[in-house]
């Protein structure tokens, strides 16, 4: 019986296990950086971790504040510019990238631009950044969705997944064959893409989640893996590493904010008694 773990730790490890030893990986701030740090420390020591800003072959020391935070790592092999990072991706030198999702359709096309009508939106989102280039040219793309939604039709197409499914991505003539999104990690399970149809299917359920729990969020007839499994828990060593590296990611932002507010009130109360 291993250590008790938090839900956020389960998600971090599920993402980390998508990194293989020797992979060249572009990370983003937040869960991807923590997942990359775990992978490099625990089971992928030869993975080359990179930030979009151009810091290459980092060994994360603490969670970065932004994509150019060189102070967050224990050295790096070299630094280049943003243009070089993108051209390196175009040339096929990136194995894995991580992207967050606001909306996703059945073929892994994603929206991170706007909710609702583009000209009169319900909500403006952060936009594309480097997402279209990374999902287009990285060999594998790991998608994460914490508060987003599945859509039959996206409100806006920000980044191309498998387009209309099947061989449509290859036939477009814009992308290398065999590349594109390979996994979607949500708060309920792990999804992958069918080898031929390129449609999302449910591959793993997180502990305590049922197939019906997942299906009620998906507006199409979701396919289920023949051998549906449960997301494996993190090991004790992985849990310990996450808690040392990033306590905030370990408990989640909401809980961390609650703890910070409780501490603030305690300090104010103690000051009033002085």
C-alpha positions as CSV (number, residue, x, y, z in Angstrom):
1,X,0.0,0.0,0.0
2,X,1.6,3.2,-1.2
3,X,1.3,6.7,0.2
4,X,-1.9,8.7,-0.1
5,X,-1.7,11.0,-3.0
6,X,-3.6,14.1,-4.2
7,X,-5.6,14.2,-7.4
8,X,-3.2,16.8,-8.8
9,X,-0.3,14.5,-8.2
10,X,-2.1,11.8,-10.2
11,X,-2.5,14.2,-13.1
12,X,1.1,15.3,-13.0
13,X,2.4,11.7,-13.1
14,X,0.0,10.7,-15.9
15,X,1.5,13.5,-18.0
16,X,5.1,12.8,-16.9
17,X,4.8,9.2,-18.1
18,X,4.3,10.4,-21.7
19,X,8.0,11.5,-21.7
20,X,10.4,8.8,-22.8
21,X,14.2,8.7,-22.1
22,X,15.9,10.7,-24.8
23,X,12.9,12.7,-25.8
24,X,13.3,16.4,-26.7
25,X,10.5,18.1,-24.9
26,X,9.0,21.6,-25.0
27,X,7.4,22.5,-21.7
28,X,5.0,25.2,-20.6
29,X,4.7,26.8,-17.2
30,X,2.6,24.8,-14.6
31,X,1.8,21.1,-14.8
32,X,4.0,20.5,-17.9
33,X,7.2,21.8,-16.1
34,X,6.5,19.7,-13.0
35,X,5.8,16.7,-15.2
36,X,9.0,17.2,-17.1
37,X,11.0,17.6,-13.8
38,X,9.6,14.4,-12.4
39,X,10.3,12.5,-15.7
40,X,13.9,13.6,-15.9
41,X,14.5,12.9,-12.2
42,X,12.7,9.5,-12.0
43,X,12.8,7.6,-15.3
44,X,13.9,9.7,-18.3
45,X,17.3,11.1,-17.3
46,X,18.3,11.7,-20.9
47,X,15.3,13.7,-21.8
48,X,16.2,17.2,-23.2
49,X,13.8,19.7,-21.5
50,X,13.3,23.0,-23.3
51,X,11.3,26.2,-22.8
52,X,9.6,28.0,-25.7
53,X,11.8,31.1,-25.0
54,X,14.9,29.2,-26.0
55,X,16.4,27.7,-22.8
56,X,17.6,24.3,-23.9
57,X,18.4,21.1,-21.8
58,X,17.4,22.5,-18.4
59,X,17.2,20.6,-15.1
60,X,14.3,22.3,-13.3
61,X,15.2,23.4,-9.8
62,X,12.0,25.2,-8.9
63,X,8.8,25.9,-10.9
64,X,9.4,28.8,-13.3
65,X,7.5,32.0,-13.1
66,X,7.4,32.4,-16.9
67,X,8.8,30.7,-20.0
68,X,12.1,32.6,-19.9
69,X,12.9,32.1,-16.2
70,X,16.5,30.9,-16.4
71,X,16.8,31.2,-12.6
72,X,14.4,28.3,-12.1
73,X,16.8,25.7,-13.5
74,X,20.1,24.2,-12.5
75,X,22.0,25.2,-15.6
76,X,21.2,24.6,-19.2
77,X,23.3,23.5,-22.3
78,X,22.7,26.7,-24.2
79,X,20.2,29.4,-24.9
80,X,18.8,30.5,-28.3
81,X,16.0,32.8,-29.5
82,X,12.3,32.3,-30.0
83,X,12.7,32.2,-33.8
84,X,15.3,29.4,-33.6
85,X,13.0,27.4,-31.3
86,X,10.1,27.6,-33.8
87,X,12.3,26.7,-36.8
88,X,13.7,23.8,-34.8
89,X,10.2,22.6,-34.3
90,X,9.4,23.0,-38.0
91,X,12.4,20.9,-38.9
92,X,11.2,18.0,-36.8
93,X,13.6,18.2,-33.8
94,X,10.9,18.3,-31.1
95,X,9.6,14.9,-29.9
96,X,7.0,16.0,-27.4
97,X,5.1,19.2,-26.5
98,X,2.4,20.0,-23.9
99,X,-0.6,22.2,-24.7
100,X,-3.6,23.3,-22.6
101,X,-7.1,23.1,-24.0
102,X,-10.2,25.2,-23.6
103,X,-12.3,23.4,-26.3
104,X,-11.5,20.2,-28.2
105,X,-13.4,18.3,-30.8
106,X,-13.3,14.5,-31.5
107,X,-10.2,14.7,-33.7
108,X,-8.1,16.8,-31.4
109,X,-8.5,20.2,-33.0
110,X,-8.3,22.8,-30.2
111,X,-9.6,26.3,-29.3
112,X,-7.7,28.5,-26.9
113,X,-8.8,31.8,-28.5
114,X,-12.4,32.7,-27.7
115,X,-15.6,31.3,-26.3
116,X,-18.7,32.3,-28.3
117,X,-18.7,34.5,-31.4
118,X,-15.3,35.9,-32.3
119,X,-16.5,39.4,-32.7
120,X,-18.9,39.4,-29.7
121,X,-17.3,36.8,-27.4
122,X,-18.6,35.4,-24.1
123,X,-14.9,35.1,-23.1
124,X,-11.5,36.0,-24.5
125,X,-8.9,33.3,-23.9
126,X,-5.1,33.7,-24.0
127,X,-4.9,32.9,-27.7
128,X,-2.5,30.8,-29.7
129,X,1.0,31.7,-28.7
130,X,3.2,28.9,-30.1
131,X,0.5,26.3,-29.9
132,X,-0.4,26.0,-33.6
133,X,3.3,25.5,-34.5
134,X,4.0,23.0,-31.8
135,X,0.9,20.8,-32.4
136,X,1.6,21.0,-36.1
137,X,5.2,19.9,-36.1
138,X,6.1,18.2,-32.8
139,X,6.2,14.4,-33.2
140,X,3.7,14.0,-30.3
141,X,1.5,16.4,-28.5
142,X,0.1,15.9,-25.0
143,X,-3.1,17.9,-24.4
144,X,-4.3,18.8,-20.9
145,X,-7.8,20.0,-20.1
146,X,-8.7,21.0,-16.6
147,X,-11.7,23.2,-17.0
148,X,-12.5,23.1,-20.8
149,X,-15.1,21.2,-22.8
150,X,-15.7,18.8,-25.6
151,X,-17.4,20.3,-28.6
152,X,-18.9,18.9,-31.8
153,X,-17.8,22.1,-33.5
154,X,-15.3,24.5,-32.0
155,X,-16.2,28.2,-31.5
156,X,-12.8,28.9,-33.0
157,X,-10.0,26.7,-34.5
158,X,-6.8,27.8,-32.9
159,X,-4.5,24.8,-33.4
160,X,-4.9,21.9,-35.8
161,X,-5.2,18.4,-34.5
162,X,-6.2,15.5,-36.8
163,X,-8.4,17.9,-38.9
164,X,-11.4,15.8,-40.0
165,X,-9.9,12.4,-39.0
166,X,-8.4,9.5,-40.9
167,X,-5.6,10.6,-43.3
168,X,-6.9,14.2,-43.6
169,X,-3.9,15.6,-41.8
170,X,-1.5,13.9,-44.1
171,X,-3.5,14.7,-47.2
172,X,-3.5,18.4,-46.4
173,X,0.2,18.4,-47.4
174,X,1.0,20.7,-44.4
175,X,2.3,18.3,-41.9
176,X,4.6,15.3,-41.5
177,X,2.9,12.0,-41.6
178,X,2.4,10.3,-38.1
179,X,2.7,13.5,-36.1
180,X,0.0,15.3,-34.1
181,X,-1.8,15.0,-30.8
182,X,-1.5,11.6,-29.2
183,X,-3.1,11.9,-25.7
184,X,-5.6,14.1,-23.9
185,X,-5.5,14.3,-20.1
186,X,-8.6,15.5,-18.3
187,X,-9.9,15.5,-14.8
188,X,-11.8,12.3,-15.4
189,X,-9.5,10.2,-17.5
190,X,-6.9,9.7,-20.3
191,X,-8.0,9.7,-23.9
192,X,-6.0,8.6,-26.9
193,X,-6.5,8.7,-30.7
194,X,-7.5,5.7,-32.8
195,X,-4.7,4.7,-35.1
196,X,-6.9,4.7,-38.3
197,X,-9.8,7.1,-37.6
198,X,-7.8,9.5,-35.4
199,X,-10.9,9.9,-33.3
200,X,-10.6,10.4,-29.5
201,X,-11.4,7.3,-27.4
202,X,-11.4,6.8,-23.6
203,X,-8.3,4.7,-22.7
204,X,-8.1,5.1,-18.9
205,X,-10.4,6.2,-16.0
206,X,-9.1,8.0,-13.0
207,X,-9.9,6.3,-9.7
208,X,-13.6,6.7,-8.6
209,X,-14.7,7.8,-12.1
210,X,-17.2,5.8,-14.2
211,X,-17.7,5.7,-18.0
212,X,-21.0,7.4,-17.6
213,X,-19.3,10.3,-15.7
214,X,-17.1,10.8,-18.8
215,X,-19.8,10.3,-21.4
216,X,-22.1,13.0,-20.0
217,X,-19.4,15.6,-20.9
218,X,-19.0,14.4,-24.5
219,X,-21.5,15.5,-27.1
220,X,-20.9,12.6,-29.5
221,X,-20.9,8.8,-29.1
222,X,-17.6,8.4,-27.4
223,X,-15.6,5.2,-28.2
224,X,-14.3,3.2,-25.2
225,X,-11.1,1.1,-25.3
226,X,-11.7,-2.6,-25.4
227,X,-9.4,-3.0,-22.4
228,X,-10.3,0.1,-20.4
229,X,-7.9,0.5,-17.5
230,X,-7.5,2.7,-14.4
231,X,-4.9,5.5,-14.3
232,X,-1.9,4.0,-12.4
233,X,-1.1,5.9,-9.1
234,X,2.1,7.7,-8.6
235,X,4.9,5.9,-6.7
236,X,6.1,7.0,-3.3
237,X,9.3,8.4,-4.8
238,X,7.3,10.4,-7.4
239,X,5.0,11.8,-4.8
240,X,8.0,12.8,-2.6
241,X,9.7,14.5,-5.6
242,X,6.5,16.5,-6.5
243,X,6.1,17.7,-3.0
244,X,9.7,18.9,-2.8
245,X,9.7,20.5,-6.2
246,X,6.3,22.2,-6.2
247,X,4.1,22.0,-3.2
248,X,1.6,24.3,-4.9
249,X,1.1,21.9,-7.8
250,X,0.9,19.0,-5.4
251,X,-2.2,20.3,-3.6
252,X,-3.6,22.3,-6.5
253,X,-4.0,26.1,-7.0
254,X,-7.4,26.3,-5.3
255,X,-6.3,24.5,-2.2
256,X,-3.0,26.5,-2.1
257,X,-5.0,29.7,-2.2
258,X,-7.2,28.5,0.6
259,X,-4.2,27.7,2.7
260,X,-2.6,31.1,1.9
261,X,-5.7,32.9,3.0
262,X,-6.0,30.9,6.2
263,X,-2.4,31.8,7.0
264,X,-3.0,35.5,6.2
265,X,-6.0,35.6,8.6
266,X,-4.0,33.8,11.3
267,X,-1.2,36.3,11.0
268,X,-3.6,39.3,11.1
269,X,-5.3,37.8,14.2
270,X,-1.9,37.3,15.9
271,X,-0.9,40.9,15.1
272,X,-4.2,42.2,16.6
273,X,-3.4,40.5,19.9
274,X,0.0,42.1,20.2
